[in-house]
Amino acid sequence: MTETLTTTGLPPMSVAVARRVVSYAFPFIVVAGLWQLGSLFFPPFLFPSLVSVFWRCLEIVGTWSQFADVLATVLRILAGLTGAFLIGCVLAIMMARAPRVDGFITPVLTLFQGIPALSWVVFAIIWFHGIESRILFIMIMTTLPAFAFQVLGALRAMSRDLLEMVMSYRPSRVKLLRVMIIPAVLPDILTAWKVNLGNASRVVVVAELVGATGGVGYELLQQQQQFDMAGALAWTLQLVFFVLIAQAILSLIESLAFRYRATSERSL
């Protein structure tokens, strides 16, 4: 079976992928071009050349003492998100099973959502002595409500008719969890992780700025004291790269987990 070629001599699939890549990269190219143009008219401590930022990024990745700070921040983000996710799942299950528990916990989580991250930083400094315990507490408290409400919404959105049909076969708890509950709540869980990744990367910088002696936030503070804009951008890009990689991994998991779904030929 021969594949149809376009007027450019390329398969239609290749052309579609190329267009998608170009459309995705075009805004970044425009922003980078404007930044580079600004570096020609402003001093380096305001708009450093992208070449300088690029070499600083390579220096961070190639120097173990500096790259260790990046890894420390990444581990703090993952530890905080994991802790918040596990606690949020437990709270969501309790809230879904007991309306009285829901009536008690929901206002508390709503209250937590209204507390700024900087306030949690102050509370953590007062309540905890160790740096890692402070950062872990801040990360959990700032991301817990989103995880809990997202999982709770997924549990409540499950089809009751489908649940009753599955229960008619008297499945074991493990099989019910594997066949019914996990496929139903996994899309919302992955969405919650994608949203909280961005929030966590911002919160961890604030936490490290105040109370850490290492990490991306601490290094950003050092760059600010030296008025080193190239270094500040390079360290910021380390977090951006981590979030992009993590988002890509989550998207890959989503595509593999739900590859059985039919693909519509129409888009919204």
Secondary structure, 3 states (H helix, E strand, C coil): CCCCCCCCCCCHHHHHHHHHHHHHHHHHHHHHHHHHHHHCCCCCCCCCCHHHHHHHHHHHHHCHHHHHHHHHHHHHHHHHHHHHHHHHHHHHHHHHHCHHHHHHHHHHHHHHHCCCHHHHHHHHHHHCCCHHHHHHHHHHHHHHHHHHHHHHHHHHCCCHHHHHHHHCCCCCHHHHHHHHHHHHHHHHHHHHHHHHHHHHHHHHHHHHHHHCCCCHHHHHHHHHHCCCHHHHHHHHHHHHHHHHHHHHHHHHHHHHHCCCCCCCCCCC
